[in-house]
Amino acid sequence: GKATCKQPDPIRQPDSDLQRLLEAGVMAQRYLEMKIGKSDGSGHPDGRKRFSQPSLTGALFAVSEGPKVEEEVEVESFVRYGQLGRTGRFQHILDYARLTVVFPDAASL
């Protein structure tokens, strides 16, 4: 599981405004999906998109979970960084945009 109640990672977002971070996550997600290739239309019931022919050499497929939504950020930031207060904790969440690329093995990376 994730470690909790620890000092925040020194790497963080330059902005602490949740709405701007969510908007940036949506834009970054669109960019990632555009760069990885065309979705094959085989989505998952939970909304994930599958890319069966990603544009990365050696990759088997990619899956986009979509951008992180406000409720997910609120919960994760409270659990991990609640001691920072409402405004300071959002900039420590780094995965506002998420895309997983699957390779057959580590050597293919």
LINQUI-V714705 format. One line per field, one symbol per residue. psi: psi as a letter, one per 20 degrees, with the letter a starting at -180 (. if undefined). burial: b if it has 16 or more other C-alpha atoms within 10 Angstrom, else e. A space follows every 10 residues. Layout:
BEGIN
psi = ???
burial = ???
END
This chain:
BEGIN
psi = rqqrlrqqqi prqiqjoggh ggghggghgg gghghhapqj inrqhjiqqp oimqjppiqg rqppirqprg gggggghggh khiirghihh iipilhpppp ppqhrhhi.
burial = eeeeeeebee eeeeebebee bbeebbebbe ebbeebeebe eeeeeeeebb bbbbbeeebb bbbbbbbbee eebbebbbeb bbeeeeebbb bbbeebbbbe bebeeeeee
END
